[in-house]
Structure formats: structure tokens, C-alpha cells
Amino acid sequence: MSTSTSDDLPWIIVGYGRVGQALHLLAHQLGARVKATWNRTEAAAQAAPPAPGARTFGALPDALRAHLDGPALIWLTVVDDAIAATAQALASHIAPGSVLVHTSGSLASTELKPAPPGCAIATLHPLQAITEPVRAVQRFHRTFWSVEGDDRAVDLLEDLLRPAGIAPQRIEPQTKPYYHAAAVTAANLLVSLIDASIDIAAQAHIDPDIARTALVELAGSSLDNLSRNRPARALSGPVARGDEHTIEQHRQALASLGDESDLLAIYDLLTERARRLMRRSDDE
């Protein structure tokens, strides 16, 4: 088996969207060589920013066959539903000594099994919403990263990322759904929560754009508190004060919006969660 290290394995990025482009920028930061990238269509390949390495597109494995002639670090950044099929399409063409990694937050490295002969597999996921690759890479050293998979692949990834100030935390593959649900709740569902708050503010005749700006700033102050304190100490407002009269006023106002509104249910669910949080704090 090859003894290739993270320093001499060229990168192949399969799925050159926002995550793939962020990885390409990270490769440049680490001094790694990106040998090739792949997109499903020519239009997607041409739309990607200029970068070193062969730019391929089209059917797999043919599009990448010429670039799989030696050991490589192969990143699968395709959509979750395509990971297993993409790995299977490439498996018999991947050279021994390669490391195959997918970047899904919700799926485990088992999506890559059976591993190509002589190869190691892993998952590596940055806990970050990547919408702008350049800004994403600038935050990578402050981002939590999870990793799981074969020991050789995990060790290689840890060594690879260390110079960038990134120290992935190893998790068990069967816990990936919990890990990803936590991420979705903190990021995507936070956006849904702010959207609900904007709807409530609309009842006070506040323009939605003004409400969004104000409420995001308010949420940011709470997140800043939470970054420095445990949740119970970061909690403020009527639940933290034990002000049930104000809470009941809120409930009556939201109830008046009718059965079709979900705002009272959202308020009640999160208020009860805050009460339990305070009770746990009192017991500590």
C-alpha cells in the first residue's frame, strides 16, 4: 500500500460548487496541488471562478479517468443524494493509496463503502453555512469541524489541516444525524425563527426590512452573550425575570391572530424550553 502523506497527495474535487471552491482556496492556503475539478455540466464548469487544475465535466468516470492514474485526495462535494452513486462510479478507477472524503454533515463515511481497494475513506465537515467561498475560508480557522472514518484517513486529514489552525473533532458515524440536526437547528431554523419574529413585528406595523435589521441585531447581541456564557446565564427577558404576566400578554396577542397562525405555537414551545433551562440552572 502507498505511504503517501497529506503533503504529496494531489487533490481532486468532485462537485465544484461553493463547498468545492472553498476547498480549492483552502488547498492554495495549505500549499496543496489541485489536480482536477469536476462539474456535472459544462455550463457549471465554465461558471466557476478561474483556478489551477484541470477543469472537467460530464459523465463519470470518463470525465476524470485520466486524472485518477495515481494516489490522490479525492473530495466528493456533490449533493448528499449523489454521494454513494458518485463513489461507486469512481471506485474501480481510484488508485490504491488514495483517500476518499465526502463533506456531507448528515451522512457518514459508510456512504463510501465498500472502499476502493487500498484506499481509506472519511467524512470531513465544517460547521458553517458556505455561501461565499472566500469569506468561508477566512472563517475556517474559527469553525468547528467534524471528522470520522478510517484511522489512516482521519490522521491524514488532521495533519493536513493543522497548519491552517483547524483541529477537527472526531465523532462516531452513527451520530451524524444528531450532529447535523444540531447544526440545522442553530443555523437554518434560526433563520425561520427570525422570520417568525418579523411576522410578529408586522402586527406592530413595523416595516419587514426595518424589523429584519433590528431583530438580527438583537439576536446578535444574544448570540454574543451566549458565546461567553452558558445558555441559562445568556438568557434574558420575561422568562429569566419570572415575569409570567408579560408572557401571558404576549400569548393573548398571538392567540388573537387565529388558528391559522403558527406564531403562538412557536412562542409557547420556545418559552417552555426557556423555563426548563432556568429550572436546570436553579438545580445546579
Secondary structure, 3 states (H helix, E strand, C coil): CCCCCCCCCCEEEECCCHHHHHHHHHHHHHCCCEEEEEECCHHHHHHCCCCCCEEEECCCCCCCHHHCCCCCEEEECCCHHHHHHHHHHHHCCCCCCCEEEECCCCCCHHHHCCCCCCCEEEEEEECCCCCCHHHHHHHHHHCCEEEEECHHHHHHHHHHHHHHCCCCEECCHHHHHHHHHHHHHHCHHHHHHHHHHHHHHHCCCCCHHHHHHHHHHHHHHHHHHHHHCCHHHHCCCHHHHCCHHHHHHHHHHHHCCCCCCCHHHHHHHHHHHHHHHHHHHHHC
